[in-house]
Amino acid sequence: MYCHSEGTTTLVASRKFLGIGSEYPSLKCSHCGAVALLDVNAVIPDQWRIRYRHFSRALRYYYVALYLGKAGWLSAHKALEISTNGYVQRRRVQQARAGDLSWLPPVPLSRPLPFMDADESLYIVLKGVTYQEVAPRGLWARPDRGAVLDSGKLYVTDRALHLLGQRQTWSCDFSQILRVDYDDGSWTVYFDTGDGERLFRGLNVDDQLDAQLIATIIESLYQTT
């Protein structure tokens, strides 16, 4: 199972009574609480598939929850891929929270980008990021529902966040960051511009790091400077 705990998984025979129940046996994990149906091809055992009926939504399983939530039946290859990637992501989050980003070397640049200082190091580039006002706080208001001022690519360096927007470049030094949040679909960095509170916000995108890991990396960078 995706928690990778030893000796915690049991196989329970299928139970079907008066046409009610499942024809497939269930896998149950006593460590993470996952329950899944297992379909094994008797002729080609390696071509099994799995369907999760229940999985943990604990923060340490953030990544796998994103991909198991509405996945339905998963092939052996896909299930193992998600499980392996989820294990690596959990480890990276743990390291980043401990201030260890040795696994994330700076991106080599032949020359600094125009909005970067000569000795500034680039770590990650994130696409589809918006620069927004922070909505007034109220009983029903959400801070991330403020007006969108610009959008573009966000460059995360060792000292600042730079948004190369469609209108202009917007930069936020780490000293301006107030907090970093994330949820199932996005990450958000709130910061003080001196003229008011603003935010950078990005959605979960399949071909880049997930929101939890992005938020943790940014927190690690600005809290250790």
Buried (B, 14 or more C-beta within 10 A) or exposed (E): BBBEEEEBBEEEEEEEEEEEEEEBBBBBBEBBBBBBBBBBEEEEEEEBBBBBEBBBEEEBBBBBBBBBEEBEEBEBEBBEEBBEBBBEBBEBBEBBEEEEBEEBEEEEEEEBBEBBEEEBBBBBBBEEBBBBBBBEEEEEEEBBEBEEBBBBBBBBBBBBBBBBBEEEBBBBEBEBBEEBBBEEEBBBBBBBEEEEBBBBBBBBEEEBBBBBBBBBBBBBBBEEE
